[in-house]
């Protein structure tokens, strides 16, 4: 396997981890709500549910890049429908487009590995 193909997979992995961290930042708003510690814990768990899905898909993509690429693209499609990101350009660019890019990179990296 050439270094470029390996680099492509690693770029997808790093972008997936960075995107998970970015999405997880939105969960930090529960600390400013004035909840007690139990309510804060429950709210934090609920706010991190999208991150859990992204972590699961990243683990799958790490082992099986083709399947992971497809799953990331499906998550992008689901985010369009669930969060109505098609209505606002900025929402689409921040939430949906990264999943499509990461999915395409995993898929492209896996397909280039199979050709060699």
ZATIPA-876500 format. One record per residue (C-alpha): residue in one letter; y, z, x. Coordinates in nm, 4 decimals, always signed. Layout:
<recs>
REC   residuo         yy         zz         xx
REC         A          Y          Z          X
...
</recs>
This chain:
<recs>
REC   residuo         yy         zz         xx
REC         X    +0.0000    +0.0000    +0.0000
REC         X    +0.3335    -0.0968    +0.1430
REC         X    +0.6191    +0.1444    +0.1856
REC         X    +0.8324    -0.0374    -0.0753
REC         X    +0.5718    +0.0081    -0.3464
REC         X    +0.5252    +0.3730    -0.2588
REC         X    +0.9034    +0.4148    -0.2537
REC         X    +0.9303    +0.2691    -0.6041
REC         X    +0.6842    +0.5259    -0.7428
REC         X    +0.8638    +0.8091    -0.5642
REC         X    +1.2019    +0.6974    -0.6967
REC         X    +1.0578    +0.7096    -1.0495
REC         X    +0.9154    +1.0572    -0.9877
REC         X    +1.2404    +1.1939    -0.8482
REC         X    +1.4435    +1.0413    -1.1323
REC         X    +1.2035    +1.1934    -1.3852
REC         X    +1.2454    +1.5393    -1.2306
REC         X    +1.6241    +1.5020    -1.2166
REC         X    +1.6316    +1.3892    -1.5798
REC         X    +1.4238    +1.6922    -1.6829
REC         X    +1.6685    +1.9196    -1.5021
REC         X    +1.9628    +1.7431    -1.6669
REC         X    +1.8147    +1.7768    -2.0154
REC         X    +1.7292    +2.1415    -1.9470
REC         X    +2.0926    +2.2211    -1.8706
REC         X    +2.1727    +2.1735    -2.2398
REC         X    +1.9519    +2.4745    -2.3200
REC         X    +2.1833    +2.7098    -2.1327
REC         X    +2.4234    +2.7276    -2.4259
REC         X    +2.2000    +2.9912    -2.5889
REC         X    +2.3345    +3.2513    -2.3483
REC         X    +2.6837    +3.2238    -2.4966
REC         X    +2.5718    +3.2798    -2.8547
REC         X    +2.5635    +3.6589    -2.8427
REC         X    +2.1951    +3.6948    -2.9333
REC         X    +1.9911    +3.9960    -2.8311
REC         X    +1.7326    +3.9400    -2.5590
REC         X    +1.4490    +3.8506    -2.8002
REC         X    +1.6588    +3.6021    -2.9978
REC         X    +1.7851    +3.4530    -2.6717
REC         X    +1.4296    +3.4077    -2.5472
REC         X    +1.3211    +3.2375    -2.8698
REC         X    +1.6317    +3.0151    -2.8734
REC         X    +1.5792    +2.9216    -2.5088
REC         X    +1.2183    +2.8295    -2.5803
REC         X    +1.3256    +2.6116    -2.8732
REC         X    +1.6028    +2.4408    -2.6780
REC         X    +1.3626    +2.3564    -2.3947
REC         X    +1.1063    +2.1749    -2.6142
REC         X    +1.2307    +1.8270    -2.5087
REC         X    +1.1953    +1.9364    -2.1465
REC         X    +0.8353    +2.0408    -2.2093
REC         X    +0.7556    +1.6936    -2.3421
REC         X    +0.9235    +1.5342    -2.0423
REC         X    +0.7322    +1.7595    -1.8027
REC         X    +0.4022    +1.6665    -1.9689
REC         X    +0.4804    +1.2946    -1.9499
REC         X    +0.5891    +1.3285    -1.5855
REC         X    +0.2593    +1.4990    -1.4982
REC         X    +0.0702    +1.2160    -1.6678
REC         X    +0.2857    +0.9551    -1.4934
REC         X    +0.2298    +1.1219    -1.1580
REC         X    -0.1443    +1.0618    -1.1872
REC         X    -0.1455    +0.7440    -1.3972
REC         X    +0.1831    +0.5555    -1.3487
REC         X    +0.1042    +0.2770    -1.5971
REC         X    +0.0344    +0.5197    -1.8806
REC         X    +0.3306    +0.7333    -1.7764
REC         X    +0.5593    +0.4314    -1.7833
REC         X    +0.4452    +0.3447    -2.1333
REC         X    +0.4926    +0.7056    -2.2470
REC         X    +0.8437    +0.7242    -2.1023
REC         X    +0.9356    +0.4032    -2.2835
REC         X    +0.7880    +0.5458    -2.6052
REC         X    +0.9945    +0.8619    -2.5548
REC         X    +1.3002    +0.6393    -2.5269
REC         X    +1.2158    +0.4712    -2.8551
REC         X    +1.1522    +0.8084    -3.0191
REC         X    +1.4865    +0.9385    -2.8913
REC         X    +1.6618    +0.6407    -3.0494
REC         X    +1.5094    +0.7270    -3.3858
REC         X    +1.5193    +1.1076    -3.3634
REC         X    +1.8659    +1.1522    -3.2151
REC         X    +2.0279    +0.8330    -3.3531
REC         X    +2.1465    +0.7380    -3.0070
REC         X    +2.1981    +0.3818    -3.1251
REC         X    +2.5125    +0.4993    -3.3079
REC         X    +2.7011    +0.6092    -2.9974
REC         X    +2.7080    +0.4271    -2.6680
REC         X    +2.7478    +0.7433    -2.4590
REC         X    +2.4561    +0.9167    -2.6302
REC         X    +2.2398    +0.6132    -2.5680
REC         X    +2.3425    +0.5972    -2.2028
REC         X    +2.2804    +0.9696    -2.1393
REC         X    +1.9652    +1.0359    -2.3430
REC         X    +1.7781    +0.7119    -2.4020
REC         X    +1.8541    +0.4749    -2.1160
REC         X    +1.7195    +0.7054    -1.8416
REC         X    +1.3813    +0.7249    -2.0141
REC         X    +1.3645    +0.3459    -2.0303
REC         X    +1.4613    +0.3138    -1.6636
REC         X    +1.2101    +0.5769    -1.5509
REC         X    +0.9373    +0.4197    -1.7629
REC         X    +1.0119    +0.0745    -1.6230
REC         X    +1.0043    +0.2072    -1.2665
REC         X    +0.6671    +0.3758    -1.3173
REC         X    +0.5275    +0.0659    -1.4830
REC         X    +0.6690    -0.1682    -1.2188
REC         X    +0.5449    +0.0509    -0.9359
REC         X    +0.1960    +0.0728    -1.0854
REC         X    +0.1751    -0.3013    -1.1460
REC         X    +0.2866    -0.3781    -0.7916
REC         X    +0.0198    -0.1406    -0.6579
REC         X    -0.2531    -0.3163    -0.8585
REC         X    -0.1585    -0.6571    -0.7204
REC         X    -0.2286    -0.5519    -0.3621
</recs>
